[in-house]
Amino acid sequence: MFGIQEMLPFLILALGGALVVGNIAALVRPPEKRQKDTDLEQAPLVRSLVMAAIGLVASIWAIASLLS
């Protein structure tokens, strides 16, 4: 049965992958129309790239942990 030690790399891989895909998708395809006046027209570039980079590092770490 899986314990927390075996499950942690899978959780980090899922979180990192979601960070990468979500932030890149927000940059590539912003919403067509704003729902509220307070919504941004486009995702902030630097913040999205930093979050995608953090997700990429986490994903690489998790894959390395799973393969070792």
C-alpha positions in Angstrom: 0.0 0.0 0.0 1.1 3.5 -0.7 2.5 5.6 2.2 3.2 9.3 2.2 6.8 8.7 1.2 5.8 6.9 -2.0 3.0 9.3 -2.8 4.9 12.6 -2.4 6.7 12.6 -5.7 3.5 11.9 -7.6 1.8 14.8 -5.8 4.7 17.1 -6.6 4.6 16.0 -10.2 0.9 16.7 -10.5 1.3 20.1 -8.8 4.3 21.1 -11.0 2.6 20.0 -14.1 -0.5 21.9 -13.3 1.6 25.1 -12.7 3.4 24.7 -16.0 0.3 23.9 -18.1 -2.0 26.4 -16.4 0.3 29.4 -16.6 1.4 28.7 -20.2 -2.2 28.3 -21.2 -3.1 31.6 -19.6 -0.4 33.3 -21.6 -1.1 31.7 -24.9 -4.9 31.9 -24.8 -6.3 34.6 -22.6 -10.1 34.7 -22.0 -12.1 36.1 -25.0 -14.1 38.4 -22.8 -13.9 39.7 -19.2 -16.5 38.4 -16.8 -16.2 41.4 -14.4 -14.6 44.8 -14.5 -11.9 43.7 -12.1 -10.7 40.8 -14.3 -7.5 41.3 -16.2 -7.5 41.3 -20.0 -4.3 39.3 -20.1 -2.2 37.3 -17.5 0.8 39.1 -16.1 3.8 37.9 -18.2 6.6 37.9 -15.6 4.5 36.3 -12.8 3.2 33.6 -15.2 6.7 32.8 -16.5 8.1 32.6 -12.9 5.3 30.3 -11.8 5.7 28.1 -14.9 9.5 27.9 -14.1 8.8 26.9 -10.5 6.4 24.2 -11.8 9.0 23.0 -14.3 11.6 22.6 -11.6 9.2 20.8 -9.3 8.2 18.4 -12.1 11.8 17.7 -13.0 12.6 17.0 -9.3 9.6 14.7 -9.0 10.5 12.7 -12.2 14.1 12.4 -11.0 12.9 11.1 -7.6 10.5 8.6 -9.2 13.3 7.3 -11.5 15.9 6.9 -8.8 
